Amino acid sequence: MVALDYGLPQRALITVPARADDVAELITRRLATLAHSGLQTLDEPTVRAVVRQAVRDVRTAPPPPPADPPADPTVTALRRVVDDLAASSHAIGELMLEVAPVYLSGTEAVDVLELLCEQIGEPLEHGLAARRYAMSGDRLALHGTVL
């Protein structure tokens, strides 16, 4: 059996099994759009990019709303603010991963990210938490720092 290389870190693939149908639907829709756009062939780099983006989109999408939404509009508004903050933190985390890739340990990342965080006015702890969130897709990575 040949292992498929999706061009994604293993952690990205681990965090989406519960939403595999969502990922499959996104990939199918995007590949169909590309095929109908007149693109002659779908080469491997194009397919990899579509898969990578679909996984990223599913990982960063806010969790589905609760089955019974709260009656209090303040709670609903607060949930939206938290979702926006998490999305912003994920974007910052992706920036952190560009500078300190996933293969660097937390200690090594500190050395690399210290100057970047200082330059952009982000506390180092927040930058590291955002990096962990971008790697895992788990909002608990932001607990105590950003959220």
C-alpha positions in Angstrom: 0.0 0.0 0.0 1.4 3.4 -1.0 1.0 6.3 1.5 -0.5 9.4 -0.1 1.4 12.7 0.4 -1.2 15.4 0.8 1.4 18.1 1.5 0.0 18.6 4.9 1.5 18.1 8.4 0.2 15.0 10.1 -1.5 17.1 12.8 -3.6 18.8 10.2 -5.0 15.5 9.0 -5.5 14.2 12.6 -7.7 17.2 13.5 -10.3 16.8 10.7 -11.6 13.1 10.8 -14.8 14.1 12.4 -15.4 16.5 9.6 -14.2 14.3 6.7 -17.5 14.8 4.8 -17.0 18.6 4.9 -13.4 18.3 3.6 -14.5 15.9 0.9 -17.4 18.2 -0.2 -15.0 21.2 -0.4 -12.4 19.3 -2.4 -15.0 17.9 -4.8 -16.7 21.3 -5.3 -13.3 23.1 -5.9 -12.0 20.4 -8.2 -15.2 20.5 -10.2 -15.0 24.3 -10.4 -11.4 24.1 -11.7 -12.4 21.4 -14.2 -15.3 23.6 -15.5 -13.1 26.6 -15.7 -11.4 25.3 -18.8 -8.3 24.0 -17.1 -7.0 21.2 -19.4 -5.4 19.0 -16.7 -5.4 18.9 -13.0 -1.8 18.4 -12.1 -0.6 17.1 -8.8 0.5 20.5 -7.4 -3.0 21.9 -8.1 -4.8 19.0 -6.5 -2.4 19.2 -3.5 -3.1 23.0 -3.1 -6.9 22.3 -3.3 -6.6 19.6 -0.6 -4.4 21.8 1.6 -6.8 24.7 1.4 -9.8 22.6 2.1 -8.3 21.1 5.2 -7.2 24.6 6.3 -10.7 26.0 5.8 -12.4 23.2 7.7 -9.9 23.4 10.6 -10.3 27.2 10.9 -14.1 27.3 10.5 -15.9 28.2 13.6 -17.6 25.3 15.3 -21.2 24.7 14.3 -23.7 26.7 16.3 -25.3 24.9 19.2 -28.5 22.9 18.5 -30.4 25.2 20.9 -29.1 28.7 20.4 -29.0 30.8 23.5 -32.0 33.1 24.0 -29.8 35.9 25.2 -28.5 38.0 22.1 -25.5 39.1 24.2 -24.3 35.5 24.4 -24.8 35.1 20.7 -22.8 38.3 20.0 -20.1 37.2 22.4 -19.7 33.8 20.6 -19.3 35.7 17.3 -16.5 37.8 18.8 -14.8 34.7 20.1 -15.0 33.1 16.7 -13.5 36.2 15.1 -10.7 36.3 17.6 -9.9 32.7 17.0 -9.9 33.2 13.2 -7.5 36.2 13.7 -5.3 34.1 16.0 -5.2 31.3 13.4 -4.0 33.8 10.8 -1.3 35.1 13.2 -0.4 31.5 13.9 0.1 30.8 10.2 2.5 33.8 10.1 4.4 32.3 13.1 4.6 29.0 11.3 6.2 30.7 8.2 8.9 32.0 10.4 9.2 29.1 12.9 8.0 25.9 11.0 6.3 23.0 12.7 9.5 21.0 12.9 11.0 23.4 15.4 10.4 22.6 19.0 8.7 25.2 21.3 12.1 26.2 22.7 13.6 26.7 19.2 10.5 28.6 18.2 10.9 31.1 21.1 14.4 32.0 19.8 13.1 32.6 16.3 9.8 34.3 17.1 11.0 36.6 19.9 12.1 39.4 17.4 9.0 38.9 15.2 6.6 39.3 18.1 8.5 42.3 19.3 8.3 43.9 15.8 4.6 43.3 15.4 3.7 44.3 18.9 2.4 40.8 19.8 3.3 39.3 23.2 5.6 36.3 22.7 3.2 34.1 24.7 0.3 35.0 22.3 2.5 34.4 19.2 3.5 30.9 20.6 -0.2 30.1 21.5 -1.3 31.2 18.0 1.4 29.0 16.4 0.2 26.0 18.5 -3.4 26.8 17.4 -2.4 26.9 13.7 -0.7 23.5 14.2 -3.4 21.8 16.1 -6.7 23.6 15.1 -7.6 23.2 18.8 -8.8 26.4 20.5 -7.6 25.1 23.8 -4.1 26.1 22.6 -5.2 29.7 23.0 -6.5 29.2 26.6 -5.1 31.6 29.0 -3.4 33.8 26.4 -5.6 35.0 23.7 -8.9 33.4 24.8 
